[in-house]
């Protein structure tokens, strides 16, 4: 019986090691508060996950994110906006108000999640994972419009702060590289 328990422990441990999580293991509730946005639905696509806010000095980046989505979605890019009120109370409205603002002001057509916590111990599990994968500088939003690029296999590639515009050559270069892999 001792040996059976030891063999079972080794098997379970090796299965857990082989089943390391990636971005495709996470999902978000949609901003409509009904649908689920499963990142696994985007296997084979490059994903940009960006935390957003409607009343931020970087809110203009919605325009660049929409342009990026329109330009590259046919090549396999998915952009997902994650509204958050974590920084300066800049997303204090309801999910319905956020959705209306994004659609009427910036004609956003990429998916938006419901409002989420993106930093600290209560952060959405995706952001806890991205911190583990990319470290504090790349994986943890320190302000609104932090952008995380996920490759076609669900691996975290890079994180970009709000200071990096969606039209940045460095950012677009990373996306084009991920799309070509």
N, C-alpha and C positions, 0 to 999 in steps of 0.2 A: 504494500500500500504506500510506503514511503517513496518508493521509486516512481509509482504512478503519479503521485502528487508532484514530484520533482519534474517529471517529463511534462505534465500538464502546465506547470509554471513556466517552463522553458518555451513551450509552444505558444502560450498566451503572450509572453513577453516578446517573442519574435514577431508575432502577428501585430502587436501594437507598434513595434518599431517600423514594420513594413507599411502600416497604415497611417503615415504621417499626414496631417491635414494640410489642405491647401485652400485657396479662395473658393473653390467649387463646393466646399463643405458648408458654406454660409448662405444665409438668405436674409432678406429684409421684408418687412411689411410695406406694401406700396402706399403712396401718399393718399390713395383713395380709401385706405384703412381696411380694405377687403382682400385684395390680391396679394400674393406673395411673389417677390422677385427673388428667384433662386439663381445664384451665380452659376450653378451647375447647368442651367439652361443655356449658358453662353460658352460651354466647352468648345474649343476650337476658335474662339474669338479672343481678341485682345480687349481687355476691360480697363476703363479708367473710372475709379471710384473717387468722387470728390465731395468733401463736406462743404455745404453751402449755407448762406445766410442772406436774407433779403435786404437788410439795412446796414450792410458792411461797405466800407470803402472799396472793397474788391468785388462787389456785386456785379459790376460791369463785365466780369469774367464769364458770366452766363452767356453773353453774346459770343465770346470766343469758343466756349465749350459747345454751343449749338452749331457754330460754323465747323468746328472740328468733327462733330458727329455727322453733319451733313456731308462733309468732304470724304470721310473715311468709313462710314458705316457700311457702304457697299463693298468695302475691302476687308470687312471683318472687325470693325471697331464698335464697341458698345461703351457708352458713357452712362454712368449712374450717379445721379445727384442725391446726396444724403443731407437734407436740411438739419441744422443743429443750432441750438441756442446756447452752446457752451462758452461762447466768446462774446463778452460785452452785451449780452441780452439782445443780440442783433437778429434773432429769429423768434420773436415772441408771439407771433400770430399762430392761429390754428393751422392744421394741415390743409384745410380747405382754402384758407387765406393765402398760404404759401403757394399752393397749386395755382390759384387764380393769378397771383402776382407774376409767377414765372411764365405762365402761358400768355397773359395779356401784355406784359412788359417786354419779354424776350422771345416770345413764340417758341418756348421750350417744347421739344417733342421727344427728347430722351427720357427714360424712366426716372422718376423721383420716388424716394422712399418716404415713409412717414418721418417725422422729426425723431432724431436719435441722439444719444449721448455718444460722443466720439473720443473722449479722453478720460483718463482716470480709471479707477477700479470698477466703475459702473458702465464703462464704455461698451458699446455693442460688441459682441464677440469677434466680428470681422476686424475691428480696430485693435482689439487685444492681440489677435493673430498677426496683423500687419506690424505691430510694435515688435513682436517676437521675431518676425521675418526680416524686417528692415531696420530695426533698432529705433532708438528714440528720435533721431534726426529725420529719418526717412519714413517711418511707419506711424508716427504719432502726430496727428494734427496739432499744431501749436497756434493756429488761427484758422479762420474760415478760408475756404478754397484751397485746401491742401489736397494735392492730386496724387493718387497711388495707381501705378500701372501694373496690371496683372497680365501675364502672358497667356497664350492659348491653352496651356496645360494647368493653369490655376496657380502658377508660381508668382510671387511678388518680385517685380523687377526693380522698381525705383519709386521713390516718393519725391514730390516737388512741393515746396512751400507756396504760399499765396503770392510771393514775389515773382514766381515764374508764371508768366501769362500763358494761356493756352496756345497762343500764336508764337511762342518762343521757339527758336530754331533747335535748341537743345531738347526741349520737350517733344516737339514734332519728330525729331530725329529718333528719339527713343521709341515713339509710337510706330514709326515706319519700320524700324528695325524689328520690333515685336511682331508686326503684321507680316513681315517677310520670313519669319522663322517657320 
